[in-house]
Amino acid sequence: MLAKLLKAFSIAALLVIVKRLVLRKPPSHSYRTPEDRWLRRGYRKP
C-alpha cells in the first residue's frame, strides 16, 4: 500500500517538474525546424 502510494507520488512529482520545464521555456525557439520555416512562408511542395 505504502509503496504504491509512494510510486504514484513520485510519478506525479515528475510530471509537475517536466510540465514546469516545458512551460518555462517558450517553445517557439527550441522546437523550430526548417520545415516550420518553409510552411510559414507559404511554400508548397510540388
Backbone as CSV, one residue per row, in Angstrom:
resi,resn,N_x,N_y,N_z,CA_x,CA_y,CA_z,C_x,C_y,C_z
1,MET,0.833,-1.205,0.000,0.000,0.000,0.000,0.869,1.257,0.000
2,LEU,1.817,1.290,0.939,2.677,2.468,1.044,3.551,2.619,-0.203
3,ALA,4.058,1.490,-0.710,4.917,1.532,-1.894,4.143,2.058,-3.100
4,LYS,2.896,1.634,-3.222,2.068,2.073,-4.347,1.827,3.578,-4.273
5,LEU,1.570,4.063,-3.046,1.323,5.487,-2.834,2.575,6.299,-3.174
6,LEU,3.726,5.787,-2.742,4.993,6.464,-2.996,5.273,6.530,-4.494
7,LYS,4.979,5.432,-5.192,5.193,5.371,-6.637,4.323,6.405,-7.347
8,ALA,3.053,6.461,-6.953,2.127,7.416,-7.560,2.585,8.846,-7.299
9,PHE,3.061,9.102,-6.090,3.509,10.455,-5.745,4.734,10.849,-6.558
10,SER,5.684,9.916,-6.720,6.899,10.215,-7.474,6.581,10.481,-8.941
11,ILE,5.631,9.727,-9.494,5.228,9.944,-10.889,4.582,11.319,-11.040
12,ALA,3.725,11.674,-10.083,3.057,12.975,-10.127,4.079,14.102,-10.020
13,ALA,5.056,13.948,-9.131,6.086,14.967,-8.955,6.901,15.128,-10.238
14,LEU,7.225,14.004,-10.873,7.986,14.033,-12.120,7.216,14.784,-13.203
15,LEU,5.910,14.506,-13.297,5.077,15.183,-14.289,5.048,16.681,-14.055
16,VAL,4.938,17.080,-12.790,4.902,18.507,-12.454,6.211,19.180,-12.846
17,ILE,7.330,18.518,-12.568,8.645,19.080,-12.900,8.796,19.234,-14.408
18,VAL,8.412,18.197,-15.150,8.513,18.246,-16.611,7.628,19.354,-17.166
19,LYS,6.415,19.460,-16.626,5.480,20.476,-17.100,6.039,21.873,-16.862
20,ARG,6.662,22.063,-15.691,7.238,23.372,-15.374,8.371,23.711,-16.324
21,LEU,9.214,22.717,-16.618,10.330,22.945,-17.536,9.822,23.319,-18.925
22,VAL,8.772,22.638,-19.373,8.224,22.904,-20.706,7.575,24.280,-20.751
23,LEU,6.832,24.624,-19.696,6.120,25.900,-19.688,7.074,27.077,-19.513
24,ARG,8.193,26.856,-18.817,9.117,27.955,-18.551,9.771,28.448,-19.840
25,LYS,10.155,27.501,-20.688,10.802,27.865,-21.955,9.748,28.101,-23.031
26,PRO,9.843,29.210,-23.763,8.925,29.397,-24.889,9.250,28.392,-25.990
27,PRO,8.275,27.637,-26.469,8.551,26.581,-27.445,8.926,27.111,-28.830
28,SER,8.726,28.407,-29.062,8.938,28.951,-30.403,10.396,28.828,-30.851
29,HIS,11.356,28.959,-29.918,12.760,28.945,-30.321,13.314,27.528,-30.432
30,SER,13.071,26.704,-29.400,13.736,25.412,-29.344,13.137,24.393,-30.306
31,TYR,11.832,24.512,-30.571,11.184,23.481,-31.389,11.075,23.885,-32.856
32,ARG,11.678,25.005,-33.239,11.547,25.457,-34.624,12.445,24.628,-35.536
33,THR,11.872,24.132,-36.606,12.618,23.327,-37.576,12.588,24.028,-38.934
34,PRO,13.490,23.654,-39.836,13.473,24.246,-41.190,12.127,24.050,-41.875
35,GLU,11.491,22.897,-41.619,10.188,22.635,-42.237,9.155,23.660,-41.789
36,ASP,9.198,24.015,-40.502,8.271,25.023,-39.992,8.484,26.359,-40.701
37,ARG,9.743,26.681,-40.936,10.050,27.943,-41.601,9.471,27.962,-43.019
38,TRP,9.634,26.836,-43.716,9.094,26.749,-45.077,7.578,26.857,-45.060
39,LEU,6.942,26.194,-44.088,5.480,26.226,-44.020,4.985,27.643,-43.746
40,ARG,5.706,28.383,-42.917,5.262,29.726,-42.585,5.350,30.652,-43.799
41,ARG,6.350,30.422,-44.658,6.495,31.266,-45.847,5.435,30.963,-46.903
42,GLY,4.692,29.897,-46.688,3.671,29.540,-47.664,4.247,28.708,-48.791
43,TYR,5.348,28.035,-48.508,5.974,27.192,-49.524,5.132,25.953,-49.747
44,ARG,4.803,25.684,-50.998,4.019,24.492,-51.312,4.895,23.473,-52.018
45,LYS,4.811,22.226,-51.577,5.594,21.180,-52.229,4.956,20.826,-53.564
46,PRO,5.751,20.701,-54.608,5.206,20.371,-55.937,4.624,18.964,-55.981
